[in-house]
Amino acid sequence: MSERVATTSRTDDDAERRFDAEAVAATLAGRTAAFDDLIEKYQRRAVSVAYRLLSDIEDAKDVCQDAFLKAFRSLTSLQEPERFGAWLMRIVTNLSLNFRRGRRPHLSLTTADGERGLEDRAADLSPRAIHKAGDPVQAAETQQAVTAAIESLPEQQRLALVLFAIERLPQKEVAEILGCSIEMVKWNVFQARKKLKEQLSEHLEA
């Protein structure tokens, strides 16, 4: 990464944080319309994260509605307003996990709007391509295998994989959501990928 690109990235990140901090401050000052701006900014990501953990778009929307309501009611407890995004995703993740434990759904690798399927996401989980991904039957069998393999991962490994490798959230943000160090996020993602590679070896090209 060049110095110019790195500087631009930091500038964008600073602007994002300022936006969140100002919106939180405005909401707490009684201008609740500012919270609508936060909803608009984070709704797509929140639904996407919830959907990957619940595999049902309607359940994901319901969980996110509850998450935004909980965030609004608990806004005064947010000590770092500029970190609203990570705080919200922690709420979404926790509510989704609670919902999962009650319903025990299956995790899907497809996106909420179907914009990217298994073939596109396979590279996130392994350095090798899915075997015969162009074959619909093979693709369906592989997706079932991937779903089952992810379901079998320990909870922290599954969450780290979903948030970092699939949702592409920064490691620092994933660490904040999961309440652990960045090194632990890296370790959990590494272990998750290693286990998936072992379990899905027959579906991957040599």
C-alpha positions as CSV (number, residue, x, y, z in Angstrom):
1,M,0.0,0.0,0.0
2,S,1.4,3.4,-1.0
3,E,1.7,6.2,1.4
4,R,-0.9,8.2,-0.5
5,V,-3.4,5.3,-0.5
6,A,-2.8,4.7,3.2
7,T,-3.3,8.4,4.0
8,T,-6.5,8.4,2.0
9,S,-7.7,5.3,3.8
10,R,-7.0,6.9,7.2
11,T,-8.8,10.1,6.1
12,D,-11.9,8.2,5.1
13,D,-11.8,6.3,8.3
14,D,-11.5,9.5,10.3
15,A,-14.5,11.0,8.4
16,E,-16.5,7.9,9.1
17,R,-15.8,8.1,12.8
18,R,-16.6,11.8,12.9
19,F,-19.9,11.1,11.2
20,D,-20.8,8.5,13.7
21,A,-19.8,10.6,16.7
22,E,-21.7,13.6,15.5
23,A,-24.8,11.5,14.7
24,V,-24.7,9.9,18.2
25,A,-24.3,13.4,19.8
26,A,-27.2,14.8,17.8
27,T,-29.4,11.9,18.7
28,L,-28.6,12.2,22.4
29,A,-29.3,16.0,22.1
30,G,-32.9,15.1,21.0
31,R,-32.5,15.2,17.2
32,T,-33.6,11.7,16.7
33,A,-33.6,12.0,12.9
34,A,-29.8,11.7,13.2
35,F,-30.3,8.1,14.3
36,D,-32.0,7.5,11.0
37,D,-28.8,8.4,9.3
38,L,-27.0,5.8,11.4
39,I,-29.6,3.2,10.5
40,E,-29.3,4.1,6.8
41,K,-25.5,3.8,7.0
42,Y,-25.3,0.4,8.8
43,Q,-28.6,-1.3,7.9
44,R,-27.2,-3.3,4.9
45,R,-24.1,-4.5,6.9
46,A,-26.2,-5.4,9.9
47,V,-28.7,-7.4,7.9
48,S,-25.8,-9.1,6.0
49,V,-24.1,-10.2,9.2
50,A,-27.3,-11.4,10.8
51,Y,-28.3,-13.2,7.6
52,R,-25.0,-15.1,7.5
53,L,-25.6,-16.3,11.1
54,L,-29.3,-17.0,10.7
55,S,-29.7,-18.1,7.1
56,D,-33.1,-16.5,6.9
57,I,-33.6,-13.0,5.6
58,E,-36.8,-12.3,7.5
59,D,-35.3,-13.4,10.8
60,A,-32.2,-11.3,10.0
61,K,-34.4,-8.2,9.5
62,D,-36.2,-8.9,12.7
63,V,-33.0,-9.3,14.6
64,C,-31.6,-6.1,13.1
65,Q,-34.7,-4.2,14.0
66,D,-34.3,-5.3,17.6
67,A,-30.6,-4.4,17.4
68,F,-31.2,-0.9,16.3
69,L,-33.9,-0.4,18.9
70,K,-31.6,-1.7,21.6
71,A,-28.8,0.5,20.3
72,F,-31.1,3.5,20.5
73,R,-32.2,2.8,24.0
74,S,-28.7,2.1,25.2
75,L,-27.0,5.0,23.3
76,T,-26.1,6.8,26.5
77,S,-24.0,3.8,27.6
78,L,-21.8,4.1,24.5
79,Q,-18.5,5.5,25.8
80,E,-16.9,5.9,22.3
81,P,-19.5,7.4,20.0
82,E,-17.0,7.2,17.1
83,R,-17.0,3.4,17.4
84,F,-20.8,3.2,17.0
85,G,-20.4,0.8,14.0
86,A,-18.4,-1.9,15.9
87,W,-20.7,-1.5,18.9
88,L,-23.8,-2.0,16.8
89,M,-22.3,-5.1,15.1
90,R,-21.6,-6.5,18.5
91,I,-25.3,-6.1,19.4
92,V,-26.3,-7.6,16.1
93,T,-24.0,-10.6,16.6
94,N,-25.1,-11.2,20.1
95,L,-28.8,-11.1,19.2
96,S,-28.2,-13.3,16.2
97,L,-26.4,-15.9,18.4
98,N,-29.2,-15.8,20.9
99,F,-31.7,-16.4,18.1
100,R,-29.6,-19.2,16.7
101,R,-29.5,-21.0,20.1
102,G,-33.2,-20.9,20.2
103,R,-33.9,-21.9,16.6
104,R,-30.7,-23.7,15.7
105,P,-30.7,-22.7,12.0
106,H,-28.2,-23.5,9.3
107,L,-25.6,-21.0,8.2
108,S,-25.6,-20.1,4.5
109,L,-22.7,-18.7,2.5
110,T,-24.9,-16.9,0.1
111,T,-25.6,-13.2,0.5
112,A,-28.9,-11.7,1.5
113,D,-29.5,-10.4,-2.0
114,G,-27.9,-13.4,-3.7
115,E,-25.2,-11.1,-5.3
116,R,-22.4,-13.6,-4.7
117,G,-22.7,-17.3,-4.4
118,L,-20.6,-20.2,-3.2
119,E,-18.2,-20.1,-6.2
120,D,-17.2,-16.5,-5.5
121,R,-16.9,-17.0,-1.7
122,A,-15.0,-20.3,-1.8
123,A,-11.7,-18.4,-2.3
124,D,-12.2,-16.7,1.1
125,L,-12.2,-20.1,2.8
126,S,-9.4,-21.9,1.1
127,P,-6.5,-21.1,-1.3
128,R,-7.8,-23.7,-3.7
129,A,-11.0,-23.5,-5.9
130,I,-14.1,-25.5,-5.3
131,H,-14.0,-28.7,-7.4
132,K,-16.2,-28.7,-10.4
133,A,-17.9,-25.5,-9.2
134,G,-19.6,-25.1,-12.6
135,D,-21.5,-28.3,-12.2
136,P,-24.9,-27.5,-10.5
137,V,-25.1,-30.8,-8.7
138,Q,-21.5,-30.6,-7.5
139,A,-22.0,-27.0,-6.5
140,A,-25.1,-27.9,-4.4
141,E,-23.3,-30.8,-2.7
142,T,-20.3,-28.6,-2.0
143,Q,-22.5,-25.8,-0.6
144,Q,-24.1,-28.3,1.8
145,A,-20.7,-29.5,2.8
146,V,-19.4,-26.0,3.4
147,T,-22.5,-25.1,5.4
148,A,-22.1,-28.2,7.6
149,A,-18.4,-27.6,8.0
150,I,-18.9,-24.0,9.2
151,E,-21.7,-25.1,11.5
152,S,-19.2,-27.5,13.1
153,L,-16.7,-24.8,14.0
154,P,-16.3,-23.6,17.5
155,E,-18.4,-20.4,18.0
156,Q,-15.5,-18.0,18.2
157,Q,-13.9,-19.4,15.1
158,R,-17.1,-19.4,13.2
159,L,-17.8,-15.8,14.1
160,A,-14.3,-14.6,13.3
161,L,-14.5,-16.3,9.9
162,V,-17.9,-14.8,9.1
163,L,-17.1,-11.3,10.2
164,F,-13.5,-11.1,8.8
165,A,-13.2,-13.5,5.9
166,I,-16.7,-13.3,4.5
167,E,-18.1,-9.9,5.7
168,R,-14.6,-8.3,5.2
169,L,-14.7,-6.3,8.4
170,P,-11.3,-5.0,9.6
171,Q,-9.6,-7.2,12.1
172,K,-9.7,-4.4,14.7
173,E,-13.4,-4.1,14.3
174,V,-13.9,-7.9,14.5
175,A,-11.8,-7.9,17.7
176,E,-14.0,-5.2,19.2
177,I,-17.2,-7.1,18.3
178,L,-15.9,-10.4,19.7
179,G,-14.3,-8.8,22.7
180,C,-10.8,-10.2,22.0
181,S,-7.4,-9.2,20.7
182,I,-6.5,-8.8,17.0
183,E,-4.1,-11.7,17.4
184,M,-6.9,-13.9,18.7
185,V,-9.0,-12.9,15.6
186,K,-6.2,-13.9,13.4
187,W,-5.7,-17.2,15.2
188,N,-9.4,-18.1,15.1
189,V,-9.6,-17.3,11.3
190,F,-6.5,-19.4,10.7
191,Q,-7.8,-22.3,12.7
192,A,-11.2,-22.1,11.0
193,R,-9.7,-22.1,7.6
194,K,-7.4,-25.0,8.5
195,K,-10.4,-27.1,9.8
196,L,-12.5,-26.2,6.7
197,K,-9.6,-27.2,4.4
198,E,-9.4,-30.6,6.2
199,Q,-13.1,-31.2,6.2
200,L,-13.7,-30.1,2.6
201,S,-10.6,-31.7,1.0
202,E,-12.6,-34.0,-1.2
203,H,-14.5,-31.0,-2.6
204,L,-11.3,-29.0,-3.5
205,E,-8.9,-29.3,-6.4
206,A,-5.6,-30.9,-5.6
